[in-house]
Amino acid sequence: MVLSAWRVAGNVMQRMGRVKTVTTGAMDTELSRCLTTADITLLGIGHMFGAGIYVLTGTVARDTAGPAIILSFLLAGFASSLAALCYAEFGARVPKAGSAYVYTYVTIGEFWAFVIGWNVLLECMIGAASVARAWSGYIDSMFDGAIKNSTISTFGLMHDGYLAPYIDPLAFSVTIIYSGLLTVGVKCSTYINSVFTIVNMAVAAFVIVFGMYWADISNWQGTGGFAPYGMTGVVAGAATCFY
């Protein structure tokens, strides 16, 4: 009986660790290759221009790193470059759609690919929710919190530590609209993403240029100097900027 149990456990572990075999025609796929190099490049840049650029940057500069946020961004950029090189290596070895799921399936095994596949879905859900919530917060602030106040007066507050304090219909609407655009087709959604990415890049360039014009080096010589929170703050800020 013990021997049978060991055999069953061995079979389960073998199946969990079995890897996907890549066919010789690795570039062949049933999916339509309708995206150009420019589309893919803007798609990657668009993933970086999220809520973090507009929300977290100021928070990190004020509470975590101070003016040394410059070093935090350089450190986060270096870590991102290593991740990009890792994905490029995987993409060259396994040129199949599926990202981390397929790479894990080919190299480590089926079970770990299953886990990572669900993690990717969770990551997309959390990322979309955070961006929609940040966008809603900005729009609501333009109207002096009118949307928030009307929602609370209509539906009340949700007294749960794991949920938002109130329902956000604007963020929900943005998520539904974008989901609808995705169902139209990858070409249409990529076109819309490219337009918004170009606008984001223009806004970032505008802020950088005028920020350099109004920069005052004397601010770096105040309380705490350039790095008021020390190297610990720089590293902690890099971890947040990496988001």
N, C-alpha and C positions, 0 to 999 in steps of 0.2 A: 504493500500500500504506500509506503514511504517512497519506494522507487517510482511508482506511478505518479505520485505528487511531484517528484523532481522532474519527471519527463514532461508533465503538463506545464510546470513552471518554465522548463527549458524551451518548450515549444512557444509559449507566450512571449518570452524574452526574444526568441529568434524572430518572431513575427513583428514584434515592436521595433526591432533593429534592422529589418530588411530595407534595403535601399532601392530606389527607382533606377532602372537601367535606361540610359539615354541612348536613343537610336542613332544610327549613323547619320541620317539626315536631320541633324539637330536644328537646322534653320527652317525646316519645313513645319508649317503650322496651318491649322484650319482657320485661324483668326485673320482678319483683314489688316494688312499693314498700311494704314491710312495716315499715319502721323509722320511729319517731316522732322528733320533734325532741329529746326527752329521751334516746332511745336513741342518736342520733347524737352528742349532746353528751357523754354518758357514754363513748361509744366513743372520742371524741377525747381526753378526759381520761385514759382508761385507757391510751392509748398513751404518755402522758407519765409515768404512774406505773409505771416499769419498774425494772430493776436499778439505774439511775442514781440514783434517789432514795435508796435504802437502802445502796448500796455506794460510789458515786463521791463523794457529798457529803462524807463524812468524809475520804476520801482527798484531795480538793481542799482542804478546810479545813486539813488537817495539812501537806501537802507542797507545795501550789501557791500558794494565796492567803492563807491564814491567816484571821483574822476578817473580812478584806475580801472573803470569799466572798459577803457580802451584795451588794457591788457587782458581783461576777461574775454572780450570779443576775439582777440588774437588767439588766445588759448582755445576757445570754443571752435574757432575756425580751423585750427590745426587738428583738433579731434575730428571735426567733420571731414577734413581732407583724408584722414586715415580711414574713416568709414566709407568714403566715396571710392578710395582705392580698393578697399575690400570688396565692395559691390562690383566694381569694374572687373576685378579678377574672377569673381563668381560668374558675372555675365559673359565673360570671354570663354570660360570653361563650359558653362551651361546656358547657351543662348535661347532660353525658353521663357515664355511668360509665366509669371507666378512669384517672382521676387524671392523673398526669404523662405517662403514655403517650399518651392521647388529646390532651392539650393540645399536646404536642410534635408529634404527627402532624398536627394542624390548622395549627399556626403555622410549624413549621420543615421537617418532611419525614418521609418514611417510614423512612429509614435511621436517623436520630437517634432516632425513636420506638422502633425496634427495639432500639437500644442501651440506651435508658433503661428500656424494659420489662424487659430482663434485669437491669439494675441494681436495679430495684424488687424483683424476685424475690430477688436476692442480699441486698439490704437486709433483706427479711423473714426470710430464712434466718439471717443473722447475728444479727438482733435476737432471734429466737426462741431461738437457741442460747445467747446471752449471758444472757437472762432465765432460761432453764431451768437453766443452769449456776450462776447466782447463787442461785436458789431451792434447788437441790440442796446448795450449799455451806452455806447457813443451816441446812437440816434436818440435814445431817451434823454440823455443829458442836454441835447440841443433843444428839447422841449421842456426843460426844467422838471424832468421826472413825471411828466403828465401820464405817460403810459403805465409806469410803475404804480402811481397813485390810483389811477382808475382801476387797474387790475386788482390791487389790494382791497379797494373799496367794494369791488364786485364779488371777488372770490375769497377774500380774506388771506391770512397768512398760513403757511404750512409749518407747523412746529415740529420739525424733524431735523436733527443735526446732519443727516446724510443727503438732504435735498436742499434746493434753493428755498429761500424764505417765501417766495411768491411765484406764481405761474408767469412764464414769459411768453406770451403769444407771438411777439415779434420774432424772437429767436426760433420758435417752432415754425413759423411761416417761412422764414429764410431757409431752414433745413428742408422743408417740404418742396419749396420752389427749386432749390438746387438739386434735390433728388429727382424731380421731374425733368430737369435739364439733362441729367445723366441718362435717363431712360430714352431720350431722343436719339442719342448716339455719341460715341466718343469724339467724333470730329466736331460736332456742335458744341459740346461741353468744353473741349480743348480750345476752341475759338474764343469762347466767352472768358475762359481762364487766361488766355493770352492777352486779351484786352485789359482785364483787371490787373494783370501782372505788370503790363507796361505802365499803367496809371500808378501802381504802387512804386515802381522804380523811379518814375518822374517825381513823385512826392518825396521819396527818400533822397534823391539827388538835390531837390529843392531845400530840404531841411539841412543836409550836409553843407551845401554851399553857404546858405545864410547863417548856419550855425558857426561855421569857420569865420565868417565876417564879424559876428557879434561875440566871438570867443574872447574871454578875458583871463589871461594867464594868472592874474593876481588871485583868482578864486582858488587856484591850486595851492596857494600859500596860507590858506586860512586854517581853521581848526582841523588838525589831523593831516594837513598837507595833501599831497597827490593821492596817497593811499591811506585814508583815515581808518580803515578796518584791517589793514595789514594784508599779508599774503593769503591769509585765511579767507578774507573777504573777496580777494581776486579770484581764488579757486571756486568759492561758493557762487560768485557771480558768473563764472564761466559755465558752471553746471546749469544754471538757470538760462543763460544765453544760448546754450546748446539746444535747448528746447525749441 
